Amino acid sequence: MQKYLCIPCGYIYDPVLGDADGGIAPGTSFADLPQDWVCPVCGVGKEDFEPIDE
């Protein structure tokens, strides 16, 4: 599954891990995140994330 990088702060959303603090279950792809989901570190929206290769 594709990981996404928060451009402002460097947080990496890993769909394998999800976002426990944000109520996002492991295995949730970035595309399936709610539109109002925000970066758990700096609070920006999904529009400030870019896919990364690892």
mmJSON file of the N, C-alpha and C atoms, coordinates in Angstrom:
{"data_MODEL":{"atom_site":{
"group_PDB":["ATOM","ATOM","ATOM","ATOM","ATOM","ATOM","ATOM","ATOM","ATOM","ATOM","ATOM","ATOM","ATOM","ATOM","ATOM","ATOM","ATOM","ATOM","ATOM","ATOM","ATOM","ATOM","ATOM","ATOM","ATOM","ATOM","ATOM","ATOM","ATOM","ATOM","ATOM","ATOM","ATOM","ATOM","ATOM","ATOM","ATOM","ATOM","ATOM","ATOM","ATOM","ATOM","ATOM","ATOM","ATOM","ATOM","ATOM","ATOM","ATOM","ATOM","ATOM","ATOM","ATOM","ATOM","ATOM","ATOM","ATOM","ATOM","ATOM","ATOM","ATOM","ATOM","ATOM","ATOM","ATOM","ATOM","ATOM","ATOM","ATOM","ATOM","ATOM","ATOM","ATOM","ATOM","ATOM","ATOM","ATOM","ATOM","ATOM","ATOM","ATOM","ATOM","ATOM","ATOM","ATOM","ATOM","ATOM","ATOM","ATOM","ATOM","ATOM","ATOM","ATOM","ATOM","ATOM","ATOM","ATOM","ATOM","ATOM","ATOM","ATOM","ATOM","ATOM","ATOM","ATOM","ATOM","ATOM","ATOM","ATOM","ATOM","ATOM","ATOM","ATOM","ATOM","ATOM","ATOM","ATOM","ATOM","ATOM","ATOM","ATOM","ATOM","ATOM","ATOM","ATOM","ATOM","ATOM","ATOM","ATOM","ATOM","ATOM","ATOM","ATOM","ATOM","ATOM","ATOM","ATOM","ATOM","ATOM","ATOM","ATOM","ATOM","ATOM","ATOM","ATOM","ATOM","ATOM","ATOM","ATOM","ATOM","ATOM","ATOM","ATOM","ATOM","ATOM","ATOM","ATOM","ATOM","ATOM","ATOM","ATOM","ATOM"],
"id":[1,2,3,4,5,6,7,8,9,10,11,12,13,14,15,16,17,18,19,20,21,22,23,24,25,26,27,28,29,30,31,32,33,34,35,36,37,38,39,40,41,42,43,44,45,46,47,48,49,50,51,52,53,54,55,56,57,58,59,60,61,62,63,64,65,66,67,68,69,70,71,72,73,74,75,76,77,78,79,80,81,82,83,84,85,86,87,88,89,90,91,92,93,94,95,96,97,98,99,100,101,102,103,104,105,106,107,108,109,110,111,112,113,114,115,116,117,118,119,120,121,122,123,124,125,126,127,128,129,130,131,132,133,134,135,136,137,138,139,140,141,142,143,144,145,146,147,148,149,150,151,152,153,154,155,156,157,158,159,160,161,162],
"type_symbol":["N","C","C","N","C","C","N","C","C","N","C","C","N","C","C","N","C","C","N","C","C","N","C","C","N","C","C","N","C","C","N","C","C","N","C","C","N","C","C","N","C","C","N","C","C","N","C","C","N","C","C","N","C","C","N","C","C","N","C","C","N","C","C","N","C","C","N","C","C","N","C","C","N","C","C","N","C","C","N","C","C","N","C","C","N","C","C","N","C","C","N","C","C","N","C","C","N","C","C","N","C","C","N","C","C","N","C","C","N","C","C","N","C","C","N","C","C","N","C","C","N","C","C","N","C","C","N","C","C","N","C","C","N","C","C","N","C","C","N","C","C","N","C","C","N","C","C","N","C","C","N","C","C","N","C","C","N","C","C","N","C","C"],
"label_atom_id":["N","CA","C","N","CA","C","N","CA","C","N","CA","C","N","CA","C","N","CA","C","N","CA","C","N","CA","C","N","CA","C","N","CA","C","N","CA","C","N","CA","C","N","CA","C","N","CA","C","N","CA","C","N","CA","C","N","CA","C","N","CA","C","N","CA","C","N","CA","C","N","CA","C","N","CA","C","N","CA","C","N","CA","C","N","CA","C","N","CA","C","N","CA","C","N","CA","C","N","CA","C","N","CA","C","N","CA","C","N","CA","C","N","CA","C","N","CA","C","N","CA","C","N","CA","C","N","CA","C","N","CA","C","N","CA","C","N","CA","C","N","CA","C","N","CA","C","N","CA","C","N","CA","C","N","CA","C","N","CA","C","N","CA","C","N","CA","C","N","CA","C","N","CA","C","N","CA","C","N","CA","C","N","CA","C","N","CA","C"],
"label_alt_id":[null,null,null,null,null,null,null,null,null,null,null,null,null,null,null,null,null,null,null,null,null,null,null,null,null,null,null,null,null,null,null,null,null,null,null,null,null,null,null,null,null,null,null,null,null,null,null,null,null,null,null,null,null,null,null,null,null,null,null,null,null,null,null,null,null,null,null,null,null,null,null,null,null,null,null,null,null,null,null,null,null,null,null,null,null,null,null,null,null,null,null,null,null,null,null,null,null,null,null,null,null,null,null,null,null,null,null,null,null,null,null,null,null,null,null,null,null,null,null,null,null,null,null,null,null,null,null,null,null,null,null,null,null,null,null,null,null,null,null,null,null,null,null,null,null,null,null,null,null,null,null,null,null,null,null,null,null,null,null,null,null,null],
"label_comp_id":["MET","MET","MET","GLN","GLN","GLN","LYS","LYS","LYS","TYR","TYR","TYR","LEU","LEU","LEU","CYS","CYS","CYS","ILE","ILE","ILE","PRO","PRO","PRO","CYS","CYS","CYS","GLY","GLY","GLY","TYR","TYR","TYR","ILE","ILE","ILE","TYR","TYR","TYR","ASP","ASP","ASP","PRO","PRO","PRO","VAL","VAL","VAL","LEU","LEU","LEU","GLY","GLY","GLY","ASP","ASP","ASP","ALA","ALA","ALA","ASP","ASP","ASP","GLY","GLY","GLY","GLY","GLY","GLY","ILE","ILE","ILE","ALA","ALA","ALA","PRO","PRO","PRO","GLY","GLY","GLY","THR","THR","THR","SER","SER","SER","PHE","PHE","PHE","ALA","ALA","ALA","ASP","ASP","ASP","LEU","LEU","LEU","PRO","PRO","PRO","GLN","GLN","GLN","ASP","ASP","ASP","TRP","TRP","TRP","VAL","VAL","VAL","CYS","CYS","CYS","PRO","PRO","PRO","VAL","VAL","VAL","CYS","CYS","CYS","GLY","GLY","GLY","VAL","VAL","VAL","GLY","GLY","GLY","LYS","LYS","LYS","GLU","GLU","GLU","ASP","ASP","ASP","PHE","PHE","PHE","GLU","GLU","GLU","PRO","PRO","PRO","ILE","ILE","ILE","ASP","ASP","ASP","GLU","GLU","GLU"],
"label_asym_id":["A","A","A","A","A","A","A","A","A","A","A","A","A","A","A","A","A","A","A","A","A","A","A","A","A","A","A","A","A","A","A","A","A","A","A","A","A","A","A","A","A","A","A","A","A","A","A","A","A","A","A","A","A","A","A","A","A","A","A","A","A","A","A","A","A","A","A","A","A","A","A","A","A","A","A","A","A","A","A","A","A","A","A","A","A","A","A","A","A","A","A","A","A","A","A","A","A","A","A","A","A","A","A","A","A","A","A","A","A","A","A","A","A","A","A","A","A","A","A","A","A","A","A","A","A","A","A","A","A","A","A","A","A","A","A","A","A","A","A","A","A","A","A","A","A","A","A","A","A","A","A","A","A","A","A","A","A","A","A","A","A","A"],
"label_entity_id":["1","1","1","1","1","1","1","1","1","1","1","1","1","1","1","1","1","1","1","1","1","1","1","1","1","1","1","1","1","1","1","1","1","1","1","1","1","1","1","1","1","1","1","1","1","1","1","1","1","1","1","1","1","1","1","1","1","1","1","1","1","1","1","1","1","1","1","1","1","1","1","1","1","1","1","1","1","1","1","1","1","1","1","1","1","1","1","1","1","1","1","1","1","1","1","1","1","1","1","1","1","1","1","1","1","1","1","1","1","1","1","1","1","1","1","1","1","1","1","1","1","1","1","1","1","1","1","1","1","1","1","1","1","1","1","1","1","1","1","1","1","1","1","1","1","1","1","1","1","1","1","1","1","1","1","1","1","1","1","1","1","1"],
"label_seq_id":[1,1,1,2,2,2,3,3,3,4,4,4,5,5,5,6,6,6,7,7,7,8,8,8,9,9,9,10,10,10,11,11,11,12,12,12,13,13,13,14,14,14,15,15,15,16,16,16,17,17,17,18,18,18,19,19,19,20,20,20,21,21,21,22,22,22,23,23,23,24,24,24,25,25,25,26,26,26,27,27,27,28,28,28,29,29,29,30,30,30,31,31,31,32,32,32,33,33,33,34,34,34,35,35,35,36,36,36,37,37,37,38,38,38,39,39,39,40,40,40,41,41,41,42,42,42,43,43,43,44,44,44,45,45,45,46,46,46,47,47,47,48,48,48,49,49,49,50,50,50,51,51,51,52,52,52,53,53,53,54,54,54],
"pdbx_PDB_ins_code":[null,null,null,null,null,null,null,null,null,null,null,null,null,null,null,null,null,null,null,null,null,null,null,null,null,null,null,null,null,null,null,null,null,null,null,null,null,null,null,null,null,null,null,null,null,null,null,null,null,null,null,null,null,null,null,null,null,null,null,null,null,null,null,null,null,null,null,null,null,null,null,null,null,null,null,null,null,null,null,null,null,null,null,null,null,null,null,null,null,null,null,null,null,null,null,null,null,null,null,null,null,null,null,null,null,null,null,null,null,null,null,null,null,null,null,null,null,null,null,null,null,null,null,null,null,null,null,null,null,null,null,null,null,null,null,null,null,null,null,null,null,null,null,null,null,null,null,null,null,null,null,null,null,null,null,null,null,null,null,null,null,null],
"Cartn_x":[0.829,0.0,0.877,0.412,1.147,1.2,2.392,2.561,2.503,2.111,1.992,2.748,3.435,4.248,3.529,3.47,2.955,4.068,3.827,4.861,5.28,4.342,4.767,5.609,5.287,5.987,6.786,6.571,7.345,6.714,5.516,4.809,4.506,4.66,4.34,3.121,2.056,0.884,1.167,1.181,1.41,0.093,-0.537,-1.832,-1.782,-0.629,-0.499,-0.754,-0.336,-0.494,-1.788,-2.308,-3.476,-3.102,-4.09,-3.878,-4.741,-4.183,-4.945,-5.51,-4.714,-5.173,-6.323,-6.351,-7.405,-8.572,-8.534,-9.624,-9.6,-8.44,-8.306,-7.694,-8.427,-7.999,-6.809,-5.927,-4.858,-5.457,-4.762,-5.229,-6.068,-6.251,-7.036,-6.151,-6.477,-5.678,-5.882,-4.933,-5.022,-6.291,-6.631,-7.823,-9.101,-9.08,-10.261,-10.346,-9.363,-9.436,-10.588,-11.279,-12.343,-11.785,-12.612,-12.158,-11.711,-12.259,-11.895,-10.738,-10.114,-8.956,-7.825,-7.08,-5.94,-4.693,-3.551,-2.276,-2.278,-1.96,-1.966,-0.836,0.13,1.253,1.023,0.673,0.584,-0.807,-1.748,-3.133,-3.532,-2.657,-3.044,-3.909,-4.637,-5.523,-4.81,-5.589,-5.058,-4.402,-4.836,-4.297,-2.815,-2.296,-0.89,-0.012,-0.523,0.235,0.574,1.714,2.117,2.545,2.265,2.709,4.223,4.77,6.222,6.554,7.75,8.27,9.225,9.095,10.028,10.537],
"Cartn_y":[-1.186,0.0,1.254,2.273,3.521,4.34,4.827,5.732,7.168,8.085,9.501,10.362,11.376,12.286,13.616,14.096,15.436,16.422,17.254,18.177,19.178,19.793,20.779,20.211,18.991,18.543,17.246,16.496,15.281,14.013,14.112,12.914,12.004,10.707,9.734,8.945,9.03,8.186,6.828,5.807,4.432,3.682,3.284,2.608,1.281,0.666,-0.575,-0.301,0.875,1.251,1.992,2.735,3.578,4.765,5.306,6.44,6.187,5.457,5.044,6.244,7.294,8.479,9.178,9.047,9.674,8.75,7.532,6.588,5.892,5.869,5.235,3.85,2.834,1.449,1.096,0.201,-0.312,-0.909,-0.711,-1.227,-0.233,0.991,2.017,2.767,2.685,3.389,4.896,5.651,7.112,7.6,6.991,7.385,7.169,6.218,5.915,6.713,7.571,8.426,9.418,9.77,10.778,12.095,12.848,14.121,15.103,14.978,15.918,15.426,14.307,13.801,14.807,15.01,15.925,15.225,15.756,15.244,15.255,14.124,14.077,14.876,15.309,16.078,17.584,18.036,19.486,19.987,19.081,19.476,19.918,19.762,20.134,19.035,19.388,18.438,17.53,16.611,15.619,16.252,17.459,18.117,18.47,18.44,18.76,17.52,16.376,15.121,14.734,14.075,13.55,12.107,11.279,9.878,9.799,8.821,8.626,7.197,7.001,5.679,5.263,4.025,3.527,2.175],
"Cartn_z":[0.0,0.0,0.0,-0.706,-0.888,0.407,0.734,1.869,1.361,2.25,1.89,2.889,2.354,3.148,3.327,4.574,4.859,4.517,3.527,3.066,4.154,4.892,5.898,7.044,7.532,8.746,8.591,7.513,7.302,7.846,8.438,8.923,7.738,7.945,6.895,7.319,6.49,6.724,6.114,6.945,6.508,6.662,5.551,5.636,6.383,6.464,7.224,8.714,9.173,10.576,10.864,9.867,10.084,10.962,11.658,12.566,13.795,14.75,15.936,16.686,16.821,17.548,16.822,15.502,14.701,14.408,14.981,14.775,13.43,12.78,11.471,11.66,11.235,11.423,10.543,11.028,10.174,8.902,7.79,6.508,5.723,6.252,5.561,4.577,3.287,2.284,2.416,1.906,1.97,1.279,0.147,-0.604,0.201,1.123,1.922,3.223,3.483,4.668,4.492,5.572,5.462,4.924,4.208,3.634,4.709,5.92,6.983,7.862,7.449,8.197,8.07,9.16,9.147,9.682,9.337,9.825,11.353,11.98,13.438,14.088,13.308,13.856,13.716,12.495,12.281,11.916,11.645,11.438,10.044,9.051,7.687,7.072,6.005,5.347,4.356,3.799,2.863,1.634,1.273,0.08,0.226,1.448,1.683,1.803,1.356,1.354,-0.084,-0.235,-1.542,-1.387,-2.413,-2.341,-2.378,-1.673,-1.653,-2.031,-2.538,-2.86,-1.749,-1.326,-0.308,-0.704],
"occupancy":[1.0,1.0,1.0,1.0,1.0,1.0,1.0,1.0,1.0,1.0,1.0,1.0,1.0,1.0,1.0,1.0,1.0,1.0,1.0,1.0,1.0,1.0,1.0,1.0,1.0,1.0,1.0,1.0,1.0,1.0,1.0,1.0,1.0,1.0,1.0,1.0,1.0,1.0,1.0,1.0,1.0,1.0,1.0,1.0,1.0,1.0,1.0,1.0,1.0,1.0,1.0,1.0,1.0,1.0,1.0,1.0,1.0,1.0,1.0,1.0,1.0,1.0,1.0,1.0,1.0,1.0,1.0,1.0,1.0,1.0,1.0,1.0,1.0,1.0,1.0,1.0,1.0,1.0,1.0,1.0,1.0,1.0,1.0,1.0,1.0,1.0,1.0,1.0,1.0,1.0,1.0,1.0,1.0,1.0,1.0,1.0,1.0,1.0,1.0,1.0,1.0,1.0,1.0,1.0,1.0,1.0,1.0,1.0,1.0,1.0,1.0,1.0,1.0,1.0,1.0,1.0,1.0,1.0,1.0,1.0,1.0,1.0,1.0,1.0,1.0,1.0,1.0,1.0,1.0,1.0,1.0,1.0,1.0,1.0,1.0,1.0,1.0,1.0,1.0,1.0,1.0,1.0,1.0,1.0,1.0,1.0,1.0,1.0,1.0,1.0,1.0,1.0,1.0,1.0,1.0,1.0,1.0,1.0,1.0,1.0,1.0,1.0],
"B_iso_or_equiv":[0.0,0.0,0.0,0.0,0.0,0.0,0.0,0.0,0.0,0.0,0.0,0.0,0.0,0.0,0.0,0.0,0.0,0.0,0.0,0.0,0.0,0.0,0.0,0.0,0.0,0.0,0.0,0.0,0.0,0.0,0.0,0.0,0.0,0.0,0.0,0.0,0.0,0.0,0.0,0.0,0.0,0.0,0.0,0.0,0.0,0.0,0.0,0.0,0.0,0.0,0.0,0.0,0.0,0.0,0.0,0.0,0.0,0.0,0.0,0.0,0.0,0.0,0.0,0.0,0.0,0.0,0.0,0.0,0.0,0.0,0.0,0.0,0.0,0.0,0.0,0.0,0.0,0.0,0.0,0.0,0.0,0.0,0.0,0.0,0.0,0.0,0.0,0.0,0.0,0.0,0.0,0.0,0.0,0.0,0.0,0.0,0.0,0.0,0.0,0.0,0.0,0.0,0.0,0.0,0.0,0.0,0.0,0.0,0.0,0.0,0.0,0.0,0.0,0.0,0.0,0.0,0.0,0.0,0.0,0.0,0.0,0.0,0.0,0.0,0.0,0.0,0.0,0.0,0.0,0.0,0.0,0.0,0.0,0.0,0.0,0.0,0.0,0.0,0.0,0.0,0.0,0.0,0.0,0.0,0.0,0.0,0.0,0.0,0.0,0.0,0.0,0.0,0.0,0.0,0.0,0.0,0.0,0.0,0.0,0.0,0.0,0.0],
"pdbx_formal_charge":[null,null,null,null,null,null,null,null,null,null,null,null,null,null,null,null,null,null,null,null,null,null,null,null,null,null,null,null,null,null,null,null,null,null,null,null,null,null,null,null,null,null,null,null,null,null,null,null,null,null,null,null,null,null,null,null,null,null,null,null,null,null,null,null,null,null,null,null,null,null,null,null,null,null,null,null,null,null,null,null,null,null,null,null,null,null,null,null,null,null,null,null,null,null,null,null,null,null,null,null,null,null,null,null,null,null,null,null,null,null,null,null,null,null,null,null,null,null,null,null,null,null,null,null,null,null,null,null,null,null,null,null,null,null,null,null,null,null,null,null,null,null,null,null,null,null,null,null,null,null,null,null,null,null,null,null,null,null,null,null,null,null],
"auth_seq_id":[1,1,1,2,2,2,3,3,3,4,4,4,5,5,5,6,6,6,7,7,7,8,8,8,9,9,9,10,10,10,11,11,11,12,12,12,13,13,13,14,14,14,15,15,15,16,16,16,17,17,17,18,18,18,19,19,19,20,20,20,21,21,21,22,22,22,23,23,23,24,24,24,25,25,25,26,26,26,27,27,27,28,28,28,29,29,29,30,30,30,31,31,31,32,32,32,33,33,33,34,34,34,35,35,35,36,36,36,37,37,37,38,38,38,39,39,39,40,40,40,41,41,41,42,42,42,43,43,43,44,44,44,45,45,45,46,46,46,47,47,47,48,48,48,49,49,49,50,50,50,51,51,51,52,52,52,53,53,53,54,54,54],
"auth_comp_id":["MET","MET","MET","GLN","GLN","GLN","LYS","LYS","LYS","TYR","TYR","TYR","LEU","LEU","LEU","CYS","CYS","CYS","ILE","ILE","ILE","PRO","PRO","PRO","CYS","CYS","CYS","GLY","GLY","GLY","TYR","TYR","TYR","ILE","ILE","ILE","TYR","TYR","TYR","ASP","ASP","ASP","PRO","PRO","PRO","VAL","VAL","VAL","LEU","LEU","LEU","GLY","GLY","GLY","ASP","ASP","ASP","ALA","ALA","ALA","ASP","ASP","ASP","GLY","GLY","GLY","GLY","GLY","GLY","ILE","ILE","ILE","ALA","ALA","ALA","PRO","PRO","PRO","GLY","GLY","GLY","THR","THR","THR","SER","SER","SER","PHE","PHE","PHE","ALA","ALA","ALA","ASP","ASP","ASP","LEU","LEU","LEU","PRO","PRO","PRO","GLN","GLN","GLN","ASP","ASP","ASP","TRP","TRP","TRP","VAL","VAL","VAL","CYS","CYS","CYS","PRO","PRO","PRO","VAL","VAL","VAL","CYS","CYS","CYS","GLY","GLY","GLY","VAL","VAL","VAL","GLY","GLY","GLY","LYS","LYS","LYS","GLU","GLU","GLU","ASP","ASP","ASP","PHE","PHE","PHE","GLU","GLU","GLU","PRO","PRO","PRO","ILE","ILE","ILE","ASP","ASP","ASP","GLU","GLU","GLU"],
"auth_asym_id":["A","A","A","A","A","A","A","A","A","A","A","A","A","A","A","A","A","A","A","A","A","A","A","A","A","A","A","A","A","A","A","A","A","A","A","A","A","A","A","A","A","A","A","A","A","A","A","A","A","A","A","A","A","A","A","A","A","A","A","A","A","A","A","A","A","A","A","A","A","A","A","A","A","A","A","A","A","A","A","A","A","A","A","A","A","A","A","A","A","A","A","A","A","A","A","A","A","A","A","A","A","A","A","A","A","A","A","A","A","A","A","A","A","A","A","A","A","A","A","A","A","A","A","A","A","A","A","A","A","A","A","A","A","A","A","A","A","A","A","A","A","A","A","A","A","A","A","A","A","A","A","A","A","A","A","A","A","A","A","A","A","A"],
"auth_atom_id":["N","CA","C","N","CA","C","N","CA","C","N","CA","C","N","CA","C","N","CA","C","N","CA","C","N","CA","C","N","CA","C","N","CA","C","N","CA","C","N","CA","C","N","CA","C","N","CA","C","N","CA","C","N","CA","C","N","CA","C","N","CA","C","N","CA","C","N","CA","C","N","CA","C","N","CA","C","N","CA","C","N","CA","C","N","CA","C","N","CA","C","N","CA","C","N","CA","C","N","CA","C","N","CA","C","N","CA","C","N","CA","C","N","CA","C","N","CA","C","N","CA","C","N","CA","C","N","CA","C","N","CA","C","N","CA","C","N","CA","C","N","CA","C","N","CA","C","N","CA","C","N","CA","C","N","CA","C","N","CA","C","N","CA","C","N","CA","C","N","CA","C","N","CA","C","N","CA","C","N","CA","C","N","CA","C","N","CA","C"],
"pdbx_PDB_model_num":[1,1,1,1,1,1,1,1,1,1,1,1,1,1,1,1,1,1,1,1,1,1,1,1,1,1,1,1,1,1,1,1,1,1,1,1,1,1,1,1,1,1,1,1,1,1,1,1,1,1,1,1,1,1,1,1,1,1,1,1,1,1,1,1,1,1,1,1,1,1,1,1,1,1,1,1,1,1,1,1,1,1,1,1,1,1,1,1,1,1,1,1,1,1,1,1,1,1,1,1,1,1,1,1,1,1,1,1,1,1,1,1,1,1,1,1,1,1,1,1,1,1,1,1,1,1,1,1,1,1,1,1,1,1,1,1,1,1,1,1,1,1,1,1,1,1,1,1,1,1,1,1,1,1,1,1,1,1,1,1,1,1]
}}}
